[in-house]
């Protein structure tokens, strides 16, 4: 009888210890939302600061990574922690290369972070392309403009009926009275009379989205 009572007492003590530990864990633990490069998950932790949570999850921050709130900030139930990992962007623009560190995860956002979206330019990667943590290399070809000086009597098709072509009278072409023949009759095909005009030079490939 005495042994039975002792067994019951020990069992009761163990149960109370387990219940007490469970209650203590429930009171100390908290659920927080952890966002890694925009991907959110809910985690349970006993830690009291942002750095405690990151350490619990095995997350190490580099010098260029960004975390909010500050790593030393205290956390509570339903706290939110956001981490953005830095990525290297090697940007080659018309042959010249510069390197940047960005926290964006796609090419378009990364270009915005470096301060130039390169609107109208041709990129070697889609603007929506994902940038891994190892970084990415992107080549950029920007549109150019050149000035072309056209000589007189440039061969081409006439675009106005006001100036005729020699020998085309039978086809309905004629010169109006008082017309000054100060240019070749075919210059009208270019809309200029031996003057300079600007031509946009673009890559043959369509711009990336």
Secondary structure, 3 states (H helix, E strand, C coil): CHHHHHHHHHHHHHHHHHHHHHHHHHHHCEEEEEEECCEEEEEEECCCEHHHHHHHCCCCCCCCCEEECCCCCECCCCCEEEEECCEEEEEEECCEEEEEEECCCEHHHHHHHCCCCCCCCEECCCCCCECCCCCEEEEEECCEEEEEECCCCCCCCCCCCCCCCCCCHHHCCCCCCCCCCCCCCCHHHHCCCCCEEEEEECCCCCCCC
